């Protein structure tokens, strides 16, 4: 497990759960399309003109009150990237959970990018759907350019639900220097594997990963990324957090991935919990991930 030198615990305990009042204000100039002010924090919706996707996409940013304080003008802050699921969008986490409330009083920036139905992978069939490269080469650098961030792995975490859980774990395994902690809630870990998929999943999986024997499937299979990793590579992996509801359609594959992590001695935590594949479950578990991140040393700003 990577060593990081920041602590979120105080920030988490000091969250002002009941005092937050959210109000909408007019759009501001440039690409900052919408601003919401809460109890000292700020939620922004921004537009990114992606050269890799060849289209404009949006992403949400939550700035903590400490970031906006004049006394913190010289400080840099860690960033937590949150990925949405299939058929979702960049505004799901803030619209379907109380994420904004959970970030009140925290000293970390939250970033929620648009992932469409791209499985956070460079598509095997559509040249303009480079959803892995776009996150790594455009979103992260754009956030580091716009905001006062800790621009190294110890200051970045990434997590997601379902499709986003798969994406977050994959980013941690493929780019271990970029993130110190990665998390998944109800992760759809078998997406690239040659197995039967539901009618809901099949079209996007075929579009992104291509034929059963495609190179894209092989390169984005997180089981293979673990099995084929050297001991030195495994030592470089970020800390992995997993959870899945016992009534979730991905419960079995999460258990299998946990067993592989145990076998390969990859530092991680796995929780089996009552719950389904729904927002009620994910609203609870994002809170748990923030606590786990704090316990494992991911946290507040640097001077």
Backbone torsions as a table, in degrees:
resi	resn	phi	psi	omega
1	UNK	NA	133.7	-178.8
2	UNK	-68.4	148.1	176.5
3	UNK	-90.8	130.5	174.7
4	UNK	-127.9	161.0	-165.6
5	UNK	-122.6	25.9	-175.3
6	UNK	-122.1	153.5	-176.8
7	UNK	-129.0	125.5	178.6
8	UNK	-96.0	-11.9	-167.6
9	UNK	-57.2	-46.2	-178.6
10	UNK	-61.0	-42.9	179.6
11	UNK	-61.7	-41.4	-178.5
12	UNK	-65.8	-41.4	-178.5
13	UNK	-70.2	-23.9	-176.1
14	UNK	-93.9	7.9	-179.1
15	UNK	-60.5	135.2	179.9
16	UNK	-92.6	88.6	-167.9
17	UNK	-70.2	-34.9	-170.9
18	UNK	-103.4	-13.6	-172.7
19	UNK	-85.5	-10.8	-171.2
20	UNK	-70.7	129.5	172.4
21	UNK	-124.8	121.8	-176.5
22	UNK	-99.1	134.0	175.3
23	UNK	-134.2	147.6	179.1
24	UNK	-94.3	141.5	176.3
25	UNK	-125.6	168.6	-174.7
26	UNK	-64.2	155.9	176.5
27	UNK	-61.1	147.7	179.7
28	UNK	-108.5	176.4	-172.4
29	UNK	-73.5	171.1	177.3
30	UNK	71.3	-144.8	-177.4
31	UNK	-91.7	3.3	179.0
32	UNK	-82.5	95.5	-168.0
33	UNK	-83.0	-30.8	-176.3
34	UNK	-149.0	140.0	176.9
35	UNK	-129.3	133.4	174.3
36	UNK	-121.1	127.0	177.0
37	UNK	-100.1	131.5	176.4
38	UNK	-114.2	-142.1	-178.7
39	UNK	-80.4	66.3	179.6
40	UNK	93.0	-15.0	179.1
41	UNK	-98.9	175.2	-177.8
42	UNK	-140.7	134.3	176.6
43	UNK	-112.4	125.4	-177.1
44	UNK	-119.1	141.9	170.1
45	UNK	-112.2	120.4	-174.1
46	UNK	-121.1	157.7	179.4
47	UNK	-108.6	135.0	177.5
48	UNK	-119.9	124.0	176.8
49	UNK	-87.2	91.5	-172.9
50	UNK	-76.9	122.4	175.8
51	UNK	-75.9	-31.3	-179.4
52	UNK	-73.9	-39.8	178.9
53	UNK	-86.7	-12.8	-179.1
54	UNK	56.9	41.6	175.8
55	UNK	-165.6	167.6	178.0
56	UNK	-88.1	136.5	177.4
57	UNK	-133.0	159.8	-179.3
58	UNK	-109.0	158.0	170.3
59	UNK	-147.6	152.5	-178.9
60	UNK	-104.3	141.0	177.0
61	UNK	-129.3	131.5	172.3
62	UNK	-109.1	118.8	178.8
63	UNK	-101.9	127.3	-178.9
64	UNK	-71.5	159.9	-179.8
65	UNK	-59.0	-37.8	-179.1
66	UNK	-62.5	-37.2	179.0
67	UNK	-61.2	-38.8	-175.4
68	UNK	-82.0	-9.7	-178.8
69	UNK	-71.1	135.6	177.7
70	UNK	-56.8	-30.1	-178.6
71	UNK	-71.8	-12.4	-178.0
72	UNK	-105.4	18.7	-173.3
73	UNK	-62.3	-23.2	-179.4
74	UNK	-102.6	6.8	-175.1
75	UNK	-99.0	151.2	177.5
76	UNK	-113.4	152.5	-168.7
77	UNK	-126.9	149.0	174.2
78	UNK	-72.4	161.0	-177.7
79	UNK	-128.0	134.3	172.1
80	UNK	-109.9	115.9	176.7
81	UNK	-91.2	131.8	179.4
82	UNK	-120.5	129.0	-175.8
83	UNK	-108.0	137.8	180.0
84	UNK	-86.8	176.0	-178.0
85	UNK	-99.0	-177.8	179.9
86	UNK	-61.0	140.0	-176.1
87	UNK	68.4	7.7	179.5
88	UNK	-98.9	-176.0	-179.3
89	UNK	-147.8	178.3	-174.2
90	UNK	-61.7	-21.9	-176.7
91	UNK	-97.7	6.2	-178.1
92	UNK	-64.6	-48.0	-174.4
93	UNK	-61.4	-38.8	-179.8
94	UNK	-82.6	-24.1	-178.1
95	UNK	-89.9	-26.1	-173.3
96	UNK	-112.3	-5.6	174.5
97	UNK	-130.9	176.2	176.3
98	UNK	-95.8	37.0	-176.2
99	UNK	-55.9	-42.0	-179.1
100	UNK	-59.0	-42.9	178.0
101	UNK	-61.8	-40.1	-177.9
102	UNK	-68.3	-24.2	179.5
103	UNK	-90.7	-5.4	177.8
104	UNK	-62.8	123.1	180.0
105	UNK	87.4	-5.5	179.9
106	UNK	-81.9	154.0	179.6
107	UNK	-108.1	45.3	175.6
108	UNK	-139.5	150.3	177.5
109	UNK	-91.8	138.7	173.3
110	UNK	-107.4	137.1	178.1
111	UNK	-129.7	127.9	-179.7
112	UNK	-123.5	101.2	-177.5
113	UNK	-85.0	161.1	171.9
114	UNK	-77.4	131.5	178.5
115	UNK	-121.0	-3.6	-176.9
116	UNK	48.2	-140.7	175.0
117	UNK	-109.3	36.1	-171.2
118	UNK	-90.2	2.8	178.2
119	UNK	53.9	23.8	178.0
120	UNK	48.7	43.3	-174.0
121	UNK	-139.9	146.9	173.1
122	UNK	-74.8	115.6	-170.6
123	UNK	-61.8	142.7	175.8
124	UNK	-79.8	-15.6	-173.3
125	UNK	-119.8	-16.5	-177.4
126	UNK	-125.6	112.5	-173.1
127	UNK	-61.6	-29.0	-175.9
128	UNK	-92.5	0.4	179.9
129	UNK	-101.9	71.2	-179.4
130	UNK	-99.8	70.9	-171.1
131	UNK	-78.4	-14.1	171.2
132	UNK	-81.3	-52.5	-179.0
133	UNK	-61.0	-35.9	-179.1
134	UNK	-63.9	-40.0	177.3
135	UNK	-66.7	-48.7	-173.3
136	UNK	-73.5	-41.0	-172.0
137	UNK	-98.5	-15.5	-178.0
138	UNK	-122.1	-51.3	-174.9
139	UNK	-66.5	-53.1	-178.4
140	UNK	-60.5	-48.8	176.4
141	UNK	-61.2	-36.0	179.0
142	UNK	-64.7	-42.7	178.1
143	UNK	-64.4	-42.9	178.4
144	UNK	-64.8	-31.0	179.0
145	UNK	-74.2	-41.3	-174.4
146	UNK	-78.7	-32.6	-169.3
147	UNK	-123.7	162.2	178.0
148	UNK	-83.1	90.6	-174.8
149	UNK	-114.1	160.3	169.3
150	UNK	-80.4	109.5	-167.8
151	UNK	-93.0	49.7	175.6
152	UNK	-154.5	168.5	-171.0
153	UNK	-56.7	-36.5	-177.8
154	UNK	-62.6	-18.6	-178.8
155	UNK	-104.6	13.5	179.3
156	UNK	-129.8	139.7	172.4
157	UNK	-133.5	153.6	178.5
158	UNK	-142.7	137.8	-179.3
159	UNK	-149.6	163.8	179.6
160	UNK	-168.1	171.3	179.6
161	UNK	-112.6	140.7	175.3
162	UNK	54.1	-113.2	175.3
163	UNK	-55.8	-39.3	178.8
164	UNK	-69.5	-29.9	174.7
165	UNK	-65.7	-44.0	173.8
166	UNK	-57.9	-47.6	-178.0
167	UNK	-61.6	-43.2	-178.3
168	UNK	-63.3	-45.1	178.8
169	UNK	-64.1	-41.2	-179.9
170	UNK	-62.4	-42.5	178.5
171	UNK	-62.0	-39.8	179.0
172	UNK	-64.3	-36.5	-178.7
173	UNK	-78.7	-36.3	-177.8
174	UNK	-84.4	-27.1	-177.4
175	UNK	-131.4	63.7	-173.5
176	UNK	-64.1	-22.9	179.2
177	UNK	-76.5	-14.1	-175.4
178	UNK	-86.8	-22.8	-172.6
179	UNK	-138.0	144.6	179.6
180	UNK	-98.9	-27.7	178.4
181	UNK	-140.9	134.2	176.8
182	UNK	-126.8	149.9	-176.0
183	UNK	-141.7	151.3	178.9
184	UNK	-138.0	136.5	173.6
185	UNK	-119.4	117.5	-179.7
186	UNK	57.5	43.6	-173.4
187	UNK	-63.2	134.6	177.3
188	UNK	-87.7	69.7	-167.4
189	UNK	-72.7	-18.5	-175.7
190	UNK	-97.1	14.8	-176.3
191	UNK	-52.5	-45.4	-177.7
192	UNK	-81.1	-5.8	-174.2
193	UNK	-77.6	156.0	-177.8
194	UNK	-83.5	72.1	178.4
195	UNK	-131.1	163.0	178.8
196	UNK	-68.3	137.7	179.7
197	UNK	-117.3	158.5	176.8
198	UNK	-68.9	163.6	178.1
199	UNK	-59.9	-29.5	179.6
200	UNK	-70.0	-41.2	-175.5
201	UNK	-84.9	-32.3	-168.4
202	UNK	-55.5	-47.2	-176.0
203	UNK	-61.0	-45.3	-178.2
204	UNK	-69.4	-37.6	179.4
205	UNK	-64.9	-42.9	177.8
206	UNK	-64.3	-39.5	-179.0
207	UNK	-67.8	-40.4	-175.4
208	UNK	-82.5	-48.6	-170.9
209	UNK	-95.0	-14.7	176.2
210	UNK	76.4	-155.1	-177.1
211	UNK	-64.2	160.3	-178.0
212	UNK	-56.4	-29.2	-177.2
213	UNK	-101.1	13.9	-174.6
214	UNK	-68.1	153.0	176.2
215	UNK	-64.7	-33.3	-179.7
216	UNK	-62.0	-41.0	177.7
217	UNK	-62.9	-46.3	-177.3
218	UNK	-63.1	-41.3	-175.2
219	UNK	-75.8	-16.2	-175.9
220	UNK	-117.7	15.4	175.1
221	UNK	-83.0	109.9	-174.6
222	UNK	-69.1	-23.3	175.0
223	UNK	-65.8	-42.9	178.6
224	UNK	-68.0	-35.0	178.6
225	UNK	-61.5	-31.4	176.5
226	UNK	-80.5	-49.8	-175.7
227	UNK	-60.7	-36.8	-175.1
228	UNK	-90.7	0.4	-177.3
229	UNK	-79.1	138.0	173.9
230	UNK	-72.0	165.2	177.2
231	UNK	-61.4	-36.4	177.7
232	UNK	-64.5	-40.9	178.3
233	UNK	-65.1	-43.1	179.3
234	UNK	-59.9	-38.2	178.7
235	UNK	-64.0	-22.8	-178.6
236	UNK	-86.1	-11.7	-175.8
237	UNK	-64.6	145.9	172.9
238	UNK	-69.9	164.4	174.7
239	UNK	-65.8	136.1	-175.5
240	UNK	-112.3	129.1	173.9
241	UNK	-114.1	131.6	178.8
242	UNK	-131.6	141.9	165.3
243	UNK	-147.9	156.1	179.5
244	UNK	-156.7	140.5	177.2
245	UNK	-72.4	145.6	-177.5
246	UNK	-70.0	-16.6	176.3
247	UNK	-103.3	19.3	-177.5
248	UNK	-91.4	144.2	179.4
249	UNK	-64.8	-18.9	179.4
250	UNK	-101.2	14.2	-176.7
251	UNK	-61.4	-45.5	-176.9
252	UNK	-64.0	-43.9	-178.4
253	UNK	-68.8	-29.9	175.1
254	UNK	-67.4	-39.7	176.6
255	UNK	-62.7	-41.2	-179.6
256	UNK	-65.9	-38.6	178.4
257	UNK	-67.9	-40.6	175.8
258	UNK	-58.8	-43.3	179.9
259	UNK	-61.4	-38.3	177.7
260	UNK	-66.6	-41.1	177.8
261	UNK	-62.4	-39.0	176.8
262	UNK	-64.2	-46.4	-179.5
263	UNK	-58.3	-42.4	-177.2
264	UNK	-89.5	2.4	177.4
265	UNK	58.3	43.9	175.5
266	UNK	-87.3	122.8	179.3
267	UNK	-58.1	123.9	-177.8
268	UNK	-164.9	172.1	173.2
269	UNK	-135.1	132.9	179.0
270	UNK	-126.6	133.5	179.1
271	UNK	-125.7	129.8	170.7
272	UNK	-100.9	122.8	-172.3
273	UNK	-134.4	152.8	172.8
274	UNK	-60.8	133.3	178.9
275	UNK	158.1	163.4	180.0
276	UNK	-114.5	-175.8	178.4
277	UNK	-87.8	74.3	-175.2
278	UNK	-151.3	172.3	-174.1
279	UNK	-71.8	-26.2	175.6
280	UNK	-60.7	-42.8	178.4
281	UNK	-66.9	-47.1	-175.7
282	UNK	-67.8	-31.2	176.3
283	UNK	-64.1	-38.0	176.2
284	UNK	-69.2	-43.0	-169.6
285	UNK	-77.6	-24.4	175.2
286	UNK	-65.1	-32.9	176.5
287	UNK	-65.5	-41.0	179.0
288	UNK	-65.3	-39.4	179.5
289	UNK	-62.2	-40.9	178.6
290	UNK	-62.1	-36.9	177.8
291	UNK	-69.2	-41.9	178.3
292	UNK	-63.3	-40.8	177.7
293	UNK	-59.2	-42.7	178.7
294	UNK	-63.5	-44.2	-178.6
295	UNK	-61.6	-32.3	-178.5
296	UNK	-94.9	13.0	167.5
297	UNK	95.6	4.1	178.9
298	UNK	-86.5	132.4	-174.9
299	UNK	-167.6	-129.2	-161.4
300	UNK	-79.9	-179.1	-169.7
301	UNK	-70.9	159.0	172.7
302	UNK	-103.5	149.2	173.7
303	UNK	-81.1	NA	NA
